[in-house]
Every structure is written in structure tokens, then in C-alpha cells.
């Protein structure tokens, strides 16, 4: 059964994800449509709770080591986040940090694309090397274009968005495609010097990907905020359809029981 629209707003990624997880694993709920999750970013580094992230990672590792082929494509939070923003390639204190990031990632791409899950591309590469459906056009670094546009004095908000979904590549008749579920990212200056990032997903798997998606969007927002000389203040993730993901509800009962007491109002564990 589908649950009606749900909005979750929290001050840390972990609690926001936990609330989404507990809702989508409730008895009688198979999906939430749509699900809107927002995280307020304060003055400290990206807000997370290590206890919640560790429990999710341990659960994923347990599924992967079970020998069940269903779980072979599950990834840890950090690995999922890296598909949106490869934080290990970015040195924010370096001179020309953005140029170095793009160079390092592009140099590593021939190795990264050999991974079966990158066979159709990756989110970050679609953002930095988007290929239009014209043979003679060069790939477009959408992030660089957004920064150059903003720094050049054009603060039109509709100019500060980047596409991932490419109809020329992604409108195919496969029953399962896997990539891309994220189809657009927008950046919006807010207040005096704030920046809000919003990601739009057609379908999102809460257990398999959502935590890493939230973290990756936040990291991408931090990077863009630095380039725009703003401060990241909010991340919002909009999923047209949010589903549980690969594990069934019975396999997630233990995780739900562990997580429910960790959030402030004591939501019921999954059933």
C-alpha cells in the first residue's frame, strides 16, 4: 500500500534518514509518494550521528556477507555518497580546488567506469561531463558553468540547476535500469549568504541508497557553496516514490528495533 505525501525536516542527516526508514517499513506500507526530506545545516561540519550510520553500515555488511545474491549490489553509506560527490578527490584548502577536483576525477574515471555499477555513468560525471545529443558538442561541466554564471553576476535561480537524466541515453525500454534515479540538482541562494541544495529522484530506495544520497547531496552542496562564496544551510531530497529497497521487512526488524529508541520521540520500530 502506498502512503500519502510525507515531509521530514531535521537538523542532522541520520535522524532524518531514520524517520524515513521507520515510516517506509511500517506494517501495510510499501512506498511513500512523494517523500520530502530536508536537513538544516548549521555552523558545524555536516551533521550526522555516528551510532545510526554505524548500525546501517553494519546491517548492509551483514546482508552482503550472507551469501544471498540479492544483496551483492548493496553499498555502504560512504560509497553511495561518493557517486554524487567523490570527497576524497577534493582538497578544499588547495588553490584552484575545483579545477584540481575535476582533473583528479576525470583522470580516475577510466578506472572507475570499469565497475559494473558505473557502466552507464555516475552522477558526479554527469554533472561534470554531461554529453548532449549532438556529436560535435564537447561535454559540459555543469557545475563549472553554474559557478561561472553566478560569479559573472547572473543570479537567476533557474540558471543554477544541473541535469543528470539524459533522454537520449536513458529513455530505454528496460524493465530495470538502476541508473539514473537522481535526475536533477538545483542550487538556490537563500537569505544573505546561504545556499540550499535540492535533489530530485524518480525512485529512491531508503535502505539501499537514501542515507548515502543525503550525505552525497550535502557534500556536493558544501563544495558548491565554497565556489559561490556562500554557506550551505539546507539540503532537501525529493523522491517521487520512496520504497524500502532490497531487504524485506522481516530482514529489517532488528535494525528497526535498534533505531527507534535513538530518535527523540520514540517512533515505533518497523513491523
C-alpha positions as CSV (number, residue, x, y, z in Angstrom):
1,X,0.0,0.0,0.0
2,X,1.2,3.5,-0.8
3,X,1.4,6.1,1.9
4,X,0.5,9.7,1.1
5,X,3.0,12.6,0.9
6,X,5.4,12.8,3.8
7,X,7.7,15.7,4.8
8,X,10.6,15.2,7.2
9,X,12.8,18.0,8.4
10,X,15.6,17.5,10.9
11,X,18.9,19.1,12.0
12,X,21.0,16.0,11.1
13,X,21.2,13.5,8.2
14,X,21.0,10.4,10.5
15,X,17.8,11.3,12.3
16,X,16.1,12.4,9.0
17,X,17.0,9.1,7.4
18,X,15.9,7.1,10.4
19,X,12.4,8.7,10.4
20,X,12.1,7.9,6.6
21,X,13.2,4.3,7.3
22,X,10.8,3.8,10.1
23,X,7.9,5.1,8.1
24,X,8.5,3.1,4.9
25,X,8.9,-0.1,6.9
26,X,5.7,0.3,8.8
27,X,3.1,-2.5,8.5
28,X,1.0,-2.1,5.4
29,X,3.3,0.5,3.8
30,X,5.1,-0.4,0.6
31,X,6.1,3.1,-0.6
32,X,5.7,6.8,0.2
33,X,4.8,9.1,-2.6
34,X,6.2,11.7,-2.5
35,X,8.8,11.8,0.3
36,X,10.4,15.1,1.0
37,X,13.4,15.1,3.4
38,X,15.2,18.3,4.5
39,X,18.3,18.7,6.7
40,X,19.2,22.0,8.2
41,X,22.9,22.7,8.1
42,X,24.4,24.7,11.0
43,X,27.9,26.1,11.6
44,X,29.5,22.7,12.4
45,X,30.6,20.1,9.9
46,X,27.9,18.1,8.1
47,X,25.6,16.9,10.9
48,X,25.5,13.2,11.4
49,X,25.1,10.7,14.2
50,X,27.8,8.0,14.1
51,X,25.7,5.5,16.1
52,X,22.9,5.5,13.4
53,X,25.3,5.4,10.5
54,X,27.3,2.6,12.0
55,X,24.1,0.5,12.6
56,X,23.1,0.9,9.0
57,X,26.5,0.1,7.6
58,X,26.8,-3.0,9.9
59,X,23.4,-4.1,8.6
60,X,24.4,-3.7,5.0
61,X,27.7,-5.5,5.6
62,X,25.8,-8.3,7.2
63,X,23.5,-8.6,4.2
64,X,26.4,-8.6,1.8
65,X,28.2,-11.3,3.7
66,X,25.2,-13.5,3.9
67,X,25.8,-15.1,0.5
68,X,22.3,-14.1,-0.7
69,X,22.7,-12.8,-4.3
70,X,20.0,-10.2,-3.7
71,X,22.5,-8.2,-1.7
72,X,25.5,-8.2,-4.0
73,X,24.9,-4.6,-5.1
74,X,24.3,-3.1,-1.7
75,X,26.9,-0.4,-0.8
76,X,27.9,1.4,2.4
77,X,26.9,4.9,3.1
78,X,30.2,6.4,2.1
79,X,30.3,4.5,-1.2
80,X,26.8,5.7,-2.2
81,X,27.7,9.3,-1.2
82,X,30.8,9.2,-3.4
83,X,28.7,8.6,-6.5
84,X,27.2,12.1,-6.1
85,X,30.4,13.8,-4.7
86,X,33.8,12.0,-4.5
87,X,35.0,13.7,-1.4
88,X,38.4,12.0,-1.4
89,X,39.3,13.9,-4.6
90,X,38.6,17.3,-3.2
91,X,41.0,19.3,-1.1
92,X,39.1,22.5,-0.1
93,X,42.2,24.2,1.2
94,X,44.0,23.9,-2.1
95,X,44.5,26.7,-4.6
96,X,42.1,26.2,-7.5
97,X,40.5,23.4,-5.6
98,X,37.6,23.0,-8.1
99,X,40.0,22.6,-11.1
100,X,42.0,20.0,-9.2
101,X,38.9,18.1,-8.2
102,X,37.7,17.9,-11.8
103,X,41.1,16.9,-13.1
104,X,41.6,14.2,-10.5
105,X,38.2,12.7,-11.1
106,X,38.5,12.7,-14.9
107,X,41.9,11.1,-14.6
108,X,40.4,8.4,-12.4
109,X,37.3,7.8,-14.5
110,X,38.7,5.1,-16.8
111,X,39.4,3.0,-13.7
112,X,36.1,3.9,-12.0
113,X,33.9,3.1,-15.0
114,X,35.2,-0.5,-15.1
115,X,33.0,-1.1,-12.0
116,X,29.8,-2.7,-13.3
117,X,27.6,-0.3,-11.4
118,X,29.2,2.6,-13.3
119,X,28.7,1.1,-16.8
120,X,26.1,3.7,-17.6
121,X,28.0,6.5,-15.9
122,X,28.0,8.1,-12.5
123,X,26.1,11.0,-11.0
124,X,29.2,13.2,-10.5
125,X,30.4,12.6,-14.0
126,X,27.0,13.5,-15.5
127,X,27.4,16.8,-13.5
128,X,30.9,17.5,-14.7
129,X,30.9,15.8,-18.2
130,X,27.3,15.9,-19.5
131,X,27.2,14.8,-23.1
132,X,24.4,16.4,-25.1
133,X,22.9,14.6,-28.0
134,X,25.0,16.3,-30.6
135,X,28.1,14.5,-31.9
136,X,30.2,17.7,-32.3
137,X,29.5,19.2,-28.9
138,X,32.0,18.9,-26.2
139,X,31.0,17.5,-22.8
140,X,29.6,20.2,-20.4
141,X,30.8,20.7,-16.9
142,X,27.6,21.8,-15.5
143,X,29.0,22.7,-12.0
144,X,31.6,24.9,-13.5
145,X,29.0,26.6,-15.7
146,X,26.8,27.3,-12.7
147,X,29.7,28.8,-10.7
148,X,30.9,30.9,-13.7
149,X,27.3,32.1,-14.3
150,X,26.8,33.1,-10.6
151,X,30.2,34.8,-10.3
152,X,29.6,36.6,-13.5
153,X,26.6,38.4,-11.9
154,X,23.7,36.3,-13.2
155,X,21.9,35.1,-10.0
156,X,18.8,33.9,-11.8
157,X,17.8,30.8,-9.8
158,X,16.7,28.8,-12.9
159,X,20.3,29.1,-14.2
160,X,21.6,27.3,-11.1
161,X,20.5,23.8,-11.9
162,X,22.1,20.7,-13.3
163,X,20.6,17.7,-15.1
164,X,21.5,14.1,-14.7
165,X,18.8,12.4,-16.7
166,X,19.5,12.4,-20.4
167,X,16.6,11.3,-22.6
168,X,18.9,10.3,-25.4
169,X,20.6,7.8,-23.1
170,X,18.0,7.0,-20.5
171,X,14.7,6.7,-22.4
172,X,15.1,2.9,-23.0
173,X,12.6,0.1,-22.6
174,X,14.5,-1.9,-20.0
175,X,12.2,-3.0,-17.1
176,X,15.0,-2.3,-14.7
177,X,17.7,0.3,-15.4
178,X,19.2,1.2,-12.0
179,X,20.7,4.5,-13.1
180,X,19.9,7.3,-13.0
181,X,17.3,7.6,-10.2
182,X,18.6,11.1,-9.4
183,X,17.6,13.3,-12.4
184,X,18.2,16.9,-11.3
185,X,20.0,19.0,-8.8
186,X,19.3,22.7,-8.1
187,X,21.2,25.3,-6.1
188,X,19.3,28.2,-4.6
189,X,20.9,31.2,-2.8
190,X,18.8,31.9,0.3
191,X,19.0,34.7,2.8
192,X,22.0,36.9,3.0
193,X,24.7,34.4,2.2
194,X,23.1,30.9,2.4
195,X,22.8,28.2,-0.2
196,X,20.2,25.4,-0.4
197,X,20.7,22.3,-2.5
198,X,17.8,20.2,-3.7
199,X,18.0,16.8,-5.4
200,X,15.0,15.2,-7.3
201,X,14.7,11.5,-7.5
202,X,12.2,9.5,-9.6
203,X,12.5,6.5,-7.3
204,X,14.6,6.1,-4.1
205,X,15.4,3.0,-2.1
206,X,15.6,4.0,1.6
207,X,17.7,1.1,2.8
208,X,19.9,0.7,-0.2
209,X,20.7,4.3,-1.1
210,X,18.9,7.1,0.7
211,X,21.3,7.8,3.6
212,X,24.2,8.0,1.1
213,X,22.1,10.1,-1.2
214,X,21.5,12.7,1.6
215,X,25.2,12.7,2.5
216,X,26.4,13.0,-1.1
217,X,24.0,15.9,-1.8
218,X,25.2,17.7,1.4
219,X,28.9,17.2,0.3
220,X,28.1,18.5,-3.2
221,X,26.3,21.4,-1.6
222,X,29.4,22.2,0.6
223,X,31.6,22.2,-2.5
224,X,29.3,24.5,-4.5
225,X,28.8,26.8,-1.5
226,X,32.6,27.3,-1.3
227,X,32.8,28.0,-5.0
228,X,29.9,30.5,-4.8
229,X,31.3,32.1,-1.6
230,X,28.1,31.2,0.2
231,X,27.4,28.8,3.2
232,X,25.4,25.6,2.8
233,X,22.3,26.0,5.0
234,X,19.9,23.3,3.8
235,X,19.7,20.1,1.8
236,X,16.4,18.8,0.5
237,X,15.8,15.5,-1.2
238,X,12.5,15.0,-3.0
239,X,11.6,11.4,-4.0
240,X,8.6,11.0,-6.3
241,X,8.4,7.4,-4.9
242,X,10.3,6.2,-1.9
243,X,10.5,2.4,-1.4
244,X,12.1,0.2,1.2
245,X,14.6,-1.4,-1.1
246,X,16.2,-4.8,-1.4
247,X,15.8,-6.4,2.1
248,X,12.2,-7.4,3.1
249,X,10.5,-6.2,6.2
250,X,11.3,-9.3,8.2
251,X,15.0,-8.9,7.5
252,X,14.9,-5.3,8.7
253,X,13.0,-5.9,12.0
254,X,16.3,-5.9,14.0
255,X,17.5,-2.7,12.5
256,X,14.2,-1.0,13.2
257,X,14.2,-2.2,16.8
258,X,17.7,-0.8,17.3
259,X,17.0,2.5,15.6
260,X,13.6,3.5,17.0
261,X,14.9,4.4,20.6
262,X,17.6,6.6,19.1
263,X,15.3,9.3,17.8
264,X,13.7,11.7,20.2
265,X,10.0,11.0,20.1
266,X,10.3,7.2,20.1
267,X,8.7,6.2,16.9
268,X,7.6,2.6,16.7
269,X,10.0,0.1,15.2
270,X,9.4,-1.4,11.8
271,X,7.0,-4.3,11.6
